């Protein structure tokens, strides 16, 4: 299984133990908002809370060094859903960094083909 697939499976199921094995101890997350950098413990704390759910997860590219993904993110706090592009770097077979960029979606957003 690819690193990204393993991450997505663990994140969606809230499997903190699996995430801890996939995320490097020196992990840094640079989200597209907030101007903060989060570490491994921050990501593990979010897992399984339902604060962020996603749909249409796609791996656009992945090799042993980097990965690029795209998904639609929904937020439990009612924030506008976003189309999220993520760039991941890998080290020792684990995710060592993730950076996201996002486009807010309109309130009447509907996934193409969902109707």
Residue pairs with C-beta under 8 A, 6 or more apart in sequence:
1 9
2 59
2 62
2 67
3 22
3 62
3 67
3 88
3 90
3 93
3 94
3 95
4 59
4 62
4 67
4 69
4 88
5 59
6 18
6 22
7 19
7 22
7 23
7 95
8 57
9 15
9 18
10 16
10 18
10 19
10 22
10 47
11 19
11 47
12 53
12 54
13 48
14 47
14 48
14 49
15 47
15 48
16 44
16 47
16 48
19 43
19 44
19 47
20 40
20 44
21 94
22 94
22 95
23 40
23 43
23 44
23 94
23 95
24 40
24 91
24 92
24 94
24 95
24 96
25 40
26 40
26 91
26 96
27 39
27 40
27 43
27 94
27 95
27 96
27 97
27 98
28 37
28 38
28 39
28 96
28 97
28 98
29 37
29 38
29 39
29 42
29 43
29 97
29 98
29 99
30 37
30 97
30 98
30 99
30 100
31 38
31 99
31 100
32 84
32 99
32 100
32 101
32 102
33 102
46 52
49 76
50 76
51 75
51 76
51 77
52 73
52 74
52 75
52 76
53 73
53 74
53 76
54 71
54 72
54 73
54 74
54 84
55 71
55 72
55 74
55 111
56 70
56 71
56 72
56 111
57 69
57 70
57 71
58 69
58 70
58 71
59 67
59 68
59 69
60 68
60 69
60 70
61 67
61 68
62 68
64 90
64 93
65 89
65 90
66 87
66 88
66 89
66 90
67 86
67 87
67 88
67 90
68 85
68 86
68 87
68 88
69 85
69 86
69 88
70 83
70 84
70 85
70 86
71 83
71 84
71 86
72 81
72 82
72 83
72 84
72 105
72 111
73 81
73 82
73 83
73 84
73 102
74 81
75 81
80 104
80 105
80 106
80 107
81 104
81 105
81 109
82 102
82 103
82 104
82 105
83 102
83 103
83 105
84 100
84 101
84 102
85 100
85 101
85 102
86 98
86 99
86 100
86 101
87 98
87 99
87 100
88 95
88 97
88 98
89 95
89 96
89 97
89 98
90 96
